[in-house]
């Protein structure tokens, strides 16, 4: 997969990539708008760090549901998107449909050490 930028101008291409992976799936799906909203929300919750600190950070965005049927013949699947940040901005690293790991929409971060320090410093002074 080539580097696909995650920004408001590129939402049509991002949605096309998501649709390709999701195929005919109708549950636990993700839209490009929702993905961008979740990434921006994470940035705000991380105290809006400067762009140079975001370089090298990866976010794992999971589209899940509150309840998953127990009497399912097959393991339920959800859309997972791994988003990275380079010197230009956010980009899609990987999109996949995998077995449900959580029962809610989540954004998990793999921050760099400098970004971790920044977030901890901001949290303790806020």
C-alpha positions in Angstrom: 0.0 0.0 0.0 1.4 3.4 -1.0 1.5 6.2 1.6 -2.0 7.6 1.8 -2.3 10.9 3.6 -5.0 11.4 6.2 -6.4 14.9 5.8 -9.7 16.6 4.8 -8.6 17.0 1.2 -7.9 13.2 0.8 -11.0 11.7 2.4 -12.4 10.2 -0.8 -9.2 8.2 -1.4 -9.1 7.2 2.3 -12.7 6.0 2.1 -12.0 4.0 -1.0 -9.1 2.2 0.7 -11.3 1.5 3.7 -14.1 0.2 1.5 -11.7 -2.1 -0.4 -10.6 -3.8 2.9 -14.1 -3.9 4.4 -15.6 -5.5 1.3 -19.3 -6.4 2.0 -19.0 -5.9 5.7 -21.9 -4.0 7.3 -21.0 -4.0 11.0 -18.0 -2.7 13.0 -17.0 -0.6 9.9 -15.1 2.7 9.9 -15.6 5.8 7.7 -12.9 8.2 6.7 -14.6 11.1 8.4 -14.8 9.2 11.7 -11.2 8.1 11.4 -10.0 11.7 10.9 -12.2 12.8 13.8 -10.8 10.2 16.1 -7.2 11.1 15.2 -7.8 14.8 15.7 -9.6 14.1 19.0 -6.5 12.0 20.1 -4.3 15.0 19.3 -6.4 17.3 21.5 -6.5 14.8 24.3 -2.7 14.6 24.1 -2.5 18.3 24.8 -2.1 19.3 21.1 1.7 18.6 20.8 3.9 20.4 18.3 4.2 18.6 15.0 7.8 17.7 15.4 7.0 15.7 18.5 4.4 13.6 16.6 7.0 12.4 14.1 7.4 8.6 14.5 4.1 8.2 16.5 1.6 5.5 15.5 -2.1 5.3 16.4 -4.1 2.1 16.2 -7.8 2.9 15.6 -10.3 0.2 16.2 -13.9 0.3 15.0 -15.9 -2.0 17.3 -19.3 -2.4 18.8 -20.8 -2.4 22.3 -22.1 -5.9 22.1 -20.9 -8.9 20.1 -23.2 -12.0 19.8 -21.9 -15.0 21.7 -23.7 -17.5 19.5 -21.7 -16.5 16.4 -20.5 -19.3 14.1 -17.5 -17.3 13.1 -15.4 -14.9 15.1 -16.7 -11.3 14.6 -14.4 -8.9 12.8 -13.7 -5.2 13.1 -11.8 -2.7 11.0 -8.4 -1.7 12.4 -6.4 1.2 10.9 -2.8 2.0 11.8 -2.0 5.6 11.3 1.5 7.0 11.4 2.9 10.5 11.6 6.0 11.6 9.6 7.4 15.1 8.9 4.5 16.0 6.7 1.5 14.8 8.7 -0.7 11.7 9.4 -0.7 8.8 6.9 -2.4 5.4 6.7 0.1 2.7 7.4 -2.2 -0.3 7.3 -6.0 -1.1 7.1 -7.2 -4.6 8.1 -10.3 -6.6 9.1 -9.4 -8.7 12.1 -11.1 -10.5 15.0 -12.7 -8.3 17.6 -10.4 -7.4 20.4 -12.4 -4.8 22.2 -16.0 -3.9 22.6 -15.7 -0.1 22.0 -14.2 2.4 19.6 -10.6 3.0 20.7 -7.5 4.8 19.7 -4.3 3.4 21.1 -1.1 5.3 20.8 2.5 4.2 20.3 4.2 7.5 21.1 7.9 8.4 20.9 9.8 9.0 24.1 9.8 12.8 23.6 6.1 12.9 23.0 5.5 10.7 26.1 7.5 13.2 28.1 5.6 16.1 26.6 2.2 14.6 27.5 3.2 13.7 31.0 4.6 17.2 31.6 1.5 18.8 30.3 -0.7 16.6 32.4 1.1 17.4 35.6 1.1 21.1 35.0 -2.6 21.3 33.9 
